[in-house]
Amino acid sequence: MKNVVGKKNWIIPDCELPPEGEGVLKGHESVICVNDTDKVAKIKVTIYFADKDAYEGIEWIVEPKRVKCFRMNVPEHMSGYVVPLETQYAMKLESSQKIVVQYGRLDNRQTNLAYYTTMAY
């Protein structure tokens, strides 16, 4: 059996969708998923908030041997859900296949814009 990279359950604890801003580079968040398997990865996403119930119902698909970027500010990527701006939340990803997950945020609310990425847990 082939050595597949990744795992099926991931948590991203520090999410906060910034506004797009007025610069050339628009503020956003993204989750990048790599599917190293020979099968389609079906991913269920749950969003957790500090002051309200969790939101379930977001589903992502990543084809075999592919990478896919999901943007939190694109409702089509979020199964129609509109992620609230400037609100602290966390995400849980539950995949049918082993995947690797990376999170990124571009925040241009200040002159010295901030961009960072981190591996999910």
TITI-961906 format. One record per residue (C-alpha): residue number from 1; x, y, z. Coordinates in nm, 2 decimals, always signed. Layout:
+-----+--------+--------+--------+
| pos |      x |      y |      z |
+-----+--------+--------+--------+
| NUM |      X |      Y |      Z |
...
+-----+--------+--------+--------+
This chain:
+-----+--------+--------+--------+
| pos |      x |      y |      z |
+-----+--------+--------+--------+
|   1 |  +0.00 |  +0.00 |  +0.00 |
|   2 |  +0.12 |  +0.35 |  -0.09 |
|   3 |  +0.22 |  +0.59 |  +0.18 |
|   4 |  -0.04 |  +0.87 |  +0.16 |
|   5 |  +0.04 |  +1.20 |  +0.32 |
|   6 |  -0.22 |  +1.38 |  +0.54 |
|   7 |  -0.49 |  +1.31 |  +0.78 |
|   8 |  -0.87 |  +1.32 |  +0.78 |
|   9 |  -0.95 |  +1.56 |  +1.06 |
|  10 |  -0.82 |  +1.92 |  +1.09 |
|  11 |  -0.87 |  +2.23 |  +1.31 |
|  12 |  -0.79 |  +2.59 |  +1.22 |
|  13 |  -0.84 |  +2.78 |  +1.54 |
|  14 |  -0.76 |  +3.14 |  +1.44 |
|  15 |  -0.99 |  +3.26 |  +1.16 |
|  16 |  -1.11 |  +3.61 |  +1.11 |
|  17 |  -1.22 |  +3.73 |  +0.76 |
|  18 |  -1.09 |  +4.08 |  +0.70 |
|  19 |  -1.27 |  +4.33 |  +0.47 |
|  20 |  -1.13 |  +4.35 |  +0.12 |
|  21 |  -1.00 |  +4.70 |  +0.17 |
|  22 |  -0.90 |  +4.94 |  -0.11 |
|  23 |  -0.55 |  +4.83 |  -0.20 |
|  24 |  -0.45 |  +4.63 |  -0.51 |
|  25 |  -0.43 |  +4.32 |  -0.30 |
|  26 |  -0.77 |  +4.25 |  -0.15 |
|  27 |  -0.81 |  +4.12 |  +0.20 |
|  28 |  -0.92 |  +3.76 |  +0.22 |
|  29 |  -0.88 |  +3.42 |  +0.39 |
|  30 |  -0.82 |  +3.09 |  +0.22 |
|  31 |  -0.79 |  +2.72 |  +0.30 |
|  32 |  -0.57 |  +2.52 |  +0.07 |
|  33 |  -0.63 |  +2.14 |  +0.06 |
|  34 |  -0.41 |  +1.88 |  -0.11 |
|  35 |  -0.55 |  +1.54 |  -0.19 |
|  36 |  -0.26 |  +1.29 |  -0.23 |
|  37 |  -0.49 |  +0.99 |  -0.27 |
|  38 |  -0.65 |  +0.81 |  -0.57 |
|  39 |  -1.00 |  +0.89 |  -0.45 |
|  40 |  -1.22 |  +1.20 |  -0.43 |
|  41 |  -1.19 |  +1.38 |  -0.09 |
|  42 |  -1.53 |  +1.49 |  +0.04 |
|  43 |  -1.48 |  +1.75 |  +0.31 |
|  44 |  -1.74 |  +1.86 |  +0.57 |
|  45 |  -1.66 |  +2.20 |  +0.72 |
|  46 |  -1.79 |  +2.32 |  +1.06 |
|  47 |  -1.75 |  +2.68 |  +1.17 |
|  48 |  -1.73 |  +2.76 |  +1.55 |
|  49 |  -1.81 |  +3.10 |  +1.70 |
|  50 |  -1.74 |  +3.24 |  +2.05 |
|  51 |  -2.10 |  +3.37 |  +2.10 |
|  52 |  -2.33 |  +3.16 |  +1.88 |
|  53 |  -2.40 |  +2.81 |  +1.77 |
|  54 |  -2.17 |  +2.63 |  +1.52 |
|  55 |  -2.26 |  +2.64 |  +1.15 |
|  56 |  -2.26 |  +2.31 |  +0.96 |
|  57 |  -2.35 |  +2.25 |  +0.60 |
|  58 |  -2.04 |  +2.35 |  +0.41 |
|  59 |  -1.90 |  +2.08 |  +0.18 |
|  60 |  -1.59 |  +2.08 |  -0.03 |
|  61 |  -1.46 |  +1.84 |  -0.29 |
|  62 |  -1.10 |  +1.79 |  -0.39 |
|  63 |  -1.03 |  +1.56 |  -0.68 |
|  64 |  -0.76 |  +1.28 |  -0.65 |
|  65 |  -0.40 |  +1.40 |  -0.69 |
|  66 |  -0.51 |  +1.77 |  -0.68 |
|  67 |  -0.49 |  +2.09 |  -0.48 |
|  68 |  -0.78 |  +2.32 |  -0.43 |
|  69 |  -0.80 |  +2.67 |  -0.27 |
|  70 |  -1.12 |  +2.77 |  -0.10 |
|  71 |  -1.18 |  +3.14 |  -0.02 |
|  72 |  -1.39 |  +3.23 |  +0.28 |
|  73 |  -1.51 |  +3.56 |  +0.11 |
|  74 |  -1.66 |  +3.37 |  -0.19 |
|  75 |  -2.00 |  +3.23 |  -0.09 |
|  76 |  -1.99 |  +2.97 |  -0.37 |
|  77 |  -1.68 |  +2.82 |  -0.20 |
|  78 |  -1.87 |  +2.81 |  +0.13 |
|  79 |  -2.18 |  +2.63 |  +0.00 |
|  80 |  -2.37 |  +2.96 |  +0.00 |
|  81 |  -2.28 |  +3.06 |  +0.36 |
|  82 |  -2.16 |  +3.42 |  +0.40 |
|  83 |  -1.88 |  +3.43 |  +0.66 |
|  84 |  -1.92 |  +3.74 |  +0.88 |
|  85 |  -1.64 |  +4.00 |  +0.85 |
|  86 |  -1.41 |  +4.08 |  +1.14 |
|  87 |  -1.55 |  +3.80 |  +1.35 |
|  88 |  -1.33 |  +3.55 |  +1.54 |
|  89 |  -1.42 |  +3.19 |  +1.45 |
|  90 |  -1.26 |  +2.85 |  +1.40 |
|  91 |  -1.30 |  +2.58 |  +1.14 |
|  92 |  -1.31 |  +2.20 |  +1.16 |
|  93 |  -1.25 |  +2.00 |  +0.84 |
|  94 |  -1.36 |  +1.63 |  +0.83 |
|  95 |  -1.24 |  +1.46 |  +0.51 |
|  96 |  -1.33 |  +1.12 |  +0.36 |
|  97 |  -0.97 |  +1.08 |  +0.25 |
|  98 |  -0.64 |  +1.19 |  +0.40 |
|  99 |  -0.56 |  +1.55 |  +0.30 |
| 100 |  -0.31 |  +1.82 |  +0.39 |
| 101 |  -0.45 |  +2.16 |  +0.49 |
| 102 |  -0.29 |  +2.51 |  +0.50 |
| 103 |  -0.46 |  +2.83 |  +0.61 |
| 104 |  -0.38 |  +3.18 |  +0.49 |
| 105 |  -0.50 |  +3.54 |  +0.56 |
| 106 |  -0.43 |  +3.87 |  +0.38 |
| 107 |  -0.52 |  +4.16 |  +0.60 |
| 108 |  -0.47 |  +4.51 |  +0.45 |
| 109 |  -0.66 |  +4.72 |  +0.70 |
| 110 |  -0.33 |  +4.90 |  +0.78 |
| 111 |  -0.06 |  +5.05 |  +0.57 |
| 112 |  +0.18 |  +4.76 |  +0.64 |
| 113 |  -0.04 |  +4.48 |  +0.52 |
| 114 |  -0.02 |  +4.15 |  +0.69 |
| 115 |  -0.01 |  +3.81 |  +0.51 |
| 116 |  +0.05 |  +3.49 |  +0.68 |
| 117 |  +0.00 |  +3.12 |  +0.63 |
| 118 |  +0.00 |  +2.84 |  +0.88 |
| 119 |  -0.05 |  +2.46 |  +0.87 |
| 120 |  -0.38 |  +2.35 |  +1.02 |
| 121 |  -0.37 |  +2.10 |  +1.31 |
+-----+--------+--------+--------+
